[in-house]
Amino acid sequence: MTKAEIVKEIAKNTGIESTTTLAVVEAFMETVKTHMIDGENVYLRGFGSFILKRRAEKTARNISKNTTLVIPEHNIPAFKPSKSFSSKVK
């Protein structure tokens, strides 16, 4: 499902114009991104959590050049669905 399909379905279900719905969806995504960039998790009860997972520093190898390099620790954004959401998908 694409963002356009989500906007279309929300507009149909709520009776709100597609342009307004698109603005709300864009604002939601921008808010989630902004807070995750600031290091905060976003919790949506009954849906799931947008969380930051910490990856530890590790040593990697470039096999073709036979060299090693160090990948520094970093955060990775992830989504963890709620239990009720997971059970409905299964």
C-alpha angles and dihedrals in degrees: 000000000000130000090254091054091049091051091048093050094046091048090050094047096046102032091233120136117267093238091055091045091050090052091051093048091047091049091049093051092045091050092051091048093047094051093045091050087053089055098256127131120228117221122197109184113227092013111054147264133279101215139175116237118203116225115202124230112273142177117242131189131224100211097192094055094030092230134130129222134186118239108205122227113273144165124257122197114235140172122227113191120220119254093252091050092048093048092052092050093050 
